Amino acid sequence: MRLLVAFAVIYFISISSVCADNTALTIATPIPAIESPLASKSLLLDISPIGQEKLVAVGQHGHILLSSDGENWQQANVPVQVTLTRVFFLNDLLGWAVGHDATILHSQDGGLNWQVQQYLPLLQKPLFDIYFKNSQEGIAVGAYGQVFRSNDGGRTWHNEFHQELLLADDVEYLNELQAEDEAAYLDEITFILPHFNGLVQDGTSLFLLGEAGLLAKSDDFGLTWQQYDGFYQGSFFSLARTQTGKVIVAGLRGHVFSSLNSGLQWDEVATNTTALLNDIVFTNDERIFILGNNGMLLISTDDGESFSKRPQQDGKTLIAGVWFKGELLVVSDVGIKVLDLPKK
């Protein structure tokens, strides 16, 4: 789930040295996160359920927060202070979080304690999402086309470069460069791909969302990708499938598209907003919420055919959300909020 207002509030840089051996990029021991009574009021970038009765939120300064009621939050023991961008739990116990410095964290006790699986400060590139299809096989993605894969529960991670997601002209350029200058080629492939913003598992398919209209699907857990024809050139940040099987994707400048035929045709849905749209949230009463920048909240009661606007008065960016015990909880640059919703 969730994305990316991190770009609006946190500046990151990247360098061009990438090493096949990830451990060679780790030059410093990470500093543990500091316990803060105001952690739940600070910048948070993702919120997700752990099973049916628990929530986890992650954000700046390595903050990871846990709650069983959505009101009271407990700070977890986290071994890093880097900004964390996304969190995923496979079940009630096993979870992973990713963030800046290509950091990957793992918890085996429902989020109370976390261990570092990857920390690459020299890389200076953030990861934006992570997904495990079982306790052993996982994939993490991030800025400039980063892909890391693990087949052992995250104990080891390996880089992948997916040339099939390049433009045809870029493929030709890289082939020529590799033939002429191997070092320059290795440098170029660390920046030539667009940012990979998110991963969404849907049945047996895995979707990849990214910059510059990147939307791709994989039926082999990301070993190979098939891009959809470019129907929009802006960034995508969230994708979900409705109860009737319709796929909805949302992104830059208020753009929402839907497809009833597994992506063979995409139709734009009017939103009457230009706000960046970060996340799609479903309720158990068939409403659909889309969260956006500047407090923008879109609501659909007709399976995504149309959306009405319900902007929040404080104008704070709505980064990610979850429907929990009859309320819409979101994370923002001022922490965790319960949104004001119209009566159904």
C-alpha positions in Angstrom: 0.0 0.0 0.0 0.9 3.7 0.0 3.2 6.3 -1.4 5.1 9.0 -1.8 4.7 12.4 -0.3 8.1 11.7 1.0 9.4 13.5 -2.1 7.5 16.6 -1.1 8.9 16.8 2.4 12.2 14.9 2.3 15.1 15.5 0.0 17.2 12.6 -1.1 20.3 12.3 -3.4 21.8 9.4 -5.3 25.3 8.5 -6.2 26.5 6.5 -9.2 28.5 3.7 -7.5 26.7 0.4 -7.2 28.3 -2.7 -6.0 27.1 -6.3 -6.7 28.0 -7.2 -3.1 25.6 -5.2 -1.0 27.7 -5.6 2.1 30.5 -3.6 0.6 28.2 -0.6 0.5 27.5 -0.7 4.3 30.1 1.7 5.8 28.5 2.6 9.1 26.5 0.9 11.8 23.0 2.3 11.9 21.9 4.4 14.9 18.8 3.1 16.7 15.6 5.1 16.6 15.0 7.3 19.6 11.8 6.8 21.7 9.7 9.9 21.2 6.4 10.8 22.9 5.4 12.8 19.8 6.2 10.0 17.3 2.5 9.6 16.5 2.3 13.3 15.6 5.4 13.3 13.3 5.7 12.6 9.6 4.4 9.1 8.9 4.4 7.6 5.4 2.5 4.3 5.6 -0.1 2.5 7.7 -1.1 -1.1 7.4 -3.0 -3.8 9.3 -1.4 -6.7 11.1 -4.0 -9.4 10.9 -7.5 -8.2 11.9 -6.9 -6.5 15.2 -3.7 -4.5 15.0 -2.2 -1.6 13.0 1.4 -0.6 12.2 2.6 2.8 11.0 6.1 3.9 9.8 7.8 7.2 9.0 10.6 9.6 9.7 13.4 9.0 12.1 12.9 5.3 12.0 9.6 5.5 13.8 7.5 2.4 13.8 4.2 2.5 15.8 1.8 -0.2 16.8 -1.9 0.1 18.0 -4.7 -2.3 18.7 -7.4 0.4 18.8 -6.3 3.2 16.4 -6.0 5.7 19.3 -3.1 4.6 21.5 0.2 4.0 19.9 3.3 2.1 21.1 6.7 2.8 19.6 8.6 -0.3 18.5 12.3 -1.1 19.0 13.9 -0.1 15.7 17.6 -0.3 14.9 17.8 2.6 12.4 16.9 6.3 12.3 16.4 6.5 8.5 13.0 7.5 7.1 10.8 4.4 6.5 8.5 4.6 3.6 6.5 1.3 3.6 5.6 -1.6 5.8 4.1 -5.0 5.0 3.0 -7.9 7.2 2.6 -11.4 5.8 0.7 -12.6 8.9 0.3 -11.7 12.6 4.1 -12.2 13.2 6.2 -11.7 10.1 6.7 -8.2 8.8 9.1 -6.1 6.7 9.7 -2.4 6.3 11.7 -0.4 3.8 13.1 3.1 3.6 16.0 5.4 2.7 19.6 4.1 2.3 18.0 1.0 0.7 17.1 -0.1 4.2 15.1 -3.3 4.8 14.0 -4.3 8.3 12.3 -7.5 9.5 10.1 -8.3 12.5 9.3 -11.8 13.7 7.1 -10.8 16.7 4.3 -8.8 15.2 6.3 -5.5 15.0 7.5 -5.1 18.5 11.2 -5.6 17.6 13.0 -5.1 14.3 16.3 -6.3 12.8 18.3 -4.9 9.9 18.4 -7.2 6.8 19.8 -4.6 4.5 21.4 -1.1 5.1 23.3 0.5 2.3 24.1 4.1 3.2 26.6 4.5 0.4 23.9 3.8 -2.2 21.9 6.8 -0.9 18.7 5.6 -2.7 15.4 5.0 -1.0 13.2 1.9 -1.3 9.5 2.6 -1.7 7.8 -0.8 -1.3 8.2 -4.4 -0.3 6.1 -7.5 -0.7 6.5 -11.2 0.4 4.4 -13.8 -1.2 5.4 -16.3 1.5 7.9 -16.4 4.4 10.8 -16.9 2.0 10.2 -15.1 -1.3 10.2 -11.3 -1.3 10.9 -8.4 -3.6 11.6 -4.7 -2.8 11.6 -1.8 -5.2 12.6 1.9 -5.1 14.2 4.9 -6.8 15.9 4.6 -10.2 14.5 1.2 -10.9 16.0 -0.5 -7.8 14.9 -4.1 -7.4 16.1 -6.4 -4.6 15.0 -10.0 -4.3 15.3 -12.5 -1.5 14.6 -16.3 -1.6 15.5 -16.9 2.1 13.2 -14.7 4.1 15.4 -11.7 3.7 18.6 -13.0 5.1 20.2 -12.2 1.8 19.1 -9.7 -1.0 20.3 -9.6 -4.6 20.1 -6.7 -7.1 18.1 -7.1 -10.4 18.1 -4.9 -13.4 15.0 -5.1 -15.6 15.9 -4.0 -19.0 12.4 -5.0 -20.3 11.1 -1.8 -18.6 13.3 0.5 -20.6 12.2 2.5 -23.7 13.4 0.9 -26.9 15.8 3.8 -27.6 17.3 3.3 -24.1 17.9 -0.4 -24.8 19.7 0.4 -28.0 21.8 3.1 -26.2 22.7 0.7 -23.4 23.7 -2.1 -25.7 26.0 0.3 -27.6 27.4 1.7 -24.4 28.1 -1.8 -23.0 30.1 -2.7 -26.1 32.2 0.5 -25.9 32.7 1.1 -22.2 31.6 -1.5 -19.5 32.3 0.8 -16.6 30.1 3.6 -18.1 27.4 1.0 -18.8 27.4 -0.2 -15.2 27.2 3.4 -14.0 24.3 4.3 -16.4 22.1 1.4 -15.4 21.9 2.7 -11.8 20.0 5.8 -13.0 18.3 5.1 -16.3 15.2 3.4 -15.1 12.3 5.4 -13.6 11.4 5.3 -9.9 9.4 2.2 -9.0 6.8 3.5 -6.6 4.8 0.5 -5.6 4.0 -3.2 -5.7 0.4 -4.7 -5.6 -0.3 -8.4 -5.6 -3.6 -9.2 -7.3 -4.4 -12.9 -7.5 -1.5 -14.6 -9.3 -0.3 -11.3 -10.8 2.1 -8.7 -9.3 1.7 -5.1 -10.5 4.5 -2.5 -10.5 3.7 1.2 -10.5 6.1 3.9 -11.3 7.2 7.2 -12.9 6.5 8.3 -16.4 3.4 6.2 -16.9 5.0 3.0 -15.8 2.5 0.3 -15.1 3.5 -3.3 -15.6 2.3 -6.8 -14.6 4.2 -10.0 -13.8 3.0 -13.5 -13.5 6.3 -14.9 -12.3 6.7 -12.8 -9.2 8.7 -10.1 -10.9 11.3 -12.2 -12.7 9.9 -10.7 -15.9 7.5 -7.8 -16.5 5.0 -6.9 -19.2 4.3 -3.2 -19.6 0.8 -1.8 -20.3 0.6 0.4 -23.4 1.2 4.0 -22.2 -2.2 5.5 -21.6 -0.8 8.2 -19.3 2.6 9.7 -19.0 2.5 10.8 -15.3 3.4 8.8 -12.2 1.2 6.2 -10.6 1.1 5.7 -6.9 -1.7 3.3 -6.0 -3.7 0.4 -7.6 -6.5 -1.8 -6.3 -9.3 -4.1 -7.6 -12.9 -3.5 -6.6 -15.4 -6.1 -5.5 -16.8 -6.4 -9.1 -13.3 -7.0 -10.5 -12.6 -3.5 -11.8 -9.0 -2.3 -11.5 -8.4 1.3 -10.4 -5.1 3.1 -10.6 -4.4 6.6 -9.3 -1.6 9.0 -9.5 -0.3 12.5 -10.4 -2.4 15.6 -10.9 -5.7 13.9 -9.8 -5.6 11.3 -12.5 -7.7 8.1 -11.9 -8.1 5.3 -14.5 -10.2 2.1 -14.4 -10.2 -1.1 -16.4 -12.8 -3.9 -16.6 -10.8 -6.1 -18.9 -7.5 -6.7 -16.9 -5.9 -3.6 -18.5 -6.6 -4.2 -22.2 -8.4 -0.8 -22.1 -8.2 2.0 -19.5 -10.8 4.7 -19.1 -10.2 7.9 -17.2 -12.5 8.7 -14.3 -13.3 12.4 -13.7 -12.1 13.6 -10.3 -12.2 17.4 -10.7 -8.9 17.8 -8.8 -5.3 18.2 -9.7 -4.0 17.0 -6.3 -1.5 14.2 -6.3 -3.3 11.0 -5.3 -1.4 8.7 -3.0 -3.5 5.8 -1.9 -6.8 3.9 -2.5 -8.7 2.5 0.5 -11.7 0.2 0.5 -14.3 -0.1 3.3 -16.5 -3.0 4.3 -19.6 -1.1 3.1 -18.4 -0.8 -0.6 -17.2 2.8 -0.4 -13.9 3.6 -2.1 -11.6 6.4 -0.8 -8.7 8.0 -2.6 -6.3 10.0 -0.5 -4.4 13.0 -1.9 -2.2 16.0 -1.2 -3.5 19.2 0.3 -6.1 17.3 2.3 -7.9 16.0 -0.8 -10.2 13.1 -0.2 -12.2 11.5 -3.0 -15.2 9.2 -2.3 -17.0 6.8 -4.5 -20.2 4.8 -3.7 -20.6 3.4 -7.2 -17.7 1.0 -7.6 -15.4 3.7 -8.8 -17.6 5.0 -11.6 -17.5 8.5 -10.1 -15.9 10.3 -7.2 -17.0 13.2 -5.1 -14.6 15.5 -3.3 -14.4 15.8 0.5 -11.3 18.0 1.1 -10.2 18.1 4.8 -10.2 21.5 6.3 -6.6 21.5 7.6 -5.2 20.8 4.2 -2.7 18.3 5.4 -1.5 15.8 2.9 -3.2 12.4 3.2 -0.4 9.9 2.5 -1.8 6.4 3.2 -4.8 5.0 5.0 -6.6 2.0 6.3 -10.2 1.2 7.2 -10.2 0.1 10.8 -13.1 -0.6 13.1 -15.5 1.6 11.1 -13.1 4.6 10.8 -10.7 5.9 8.1 -7.3 6.3 9.7 -4.6 8.0 7.7 -1.0 9.0 8.1 0.2 12.5 7.2 3.0 15.0 7.8 1.3 15.6 11.3 1.0 12.0 12.2 -2.0 9.8 12.5 -5.5 11.2 11.9 -9.1 10.0 11.9 -10.8 11.6 8.9 -14.1 13.4 9.0 -16.4 11.5 6.7 -20.0 12.2 5.6 -22.6 9.9 7.0 -23.4 7.0 4.6 
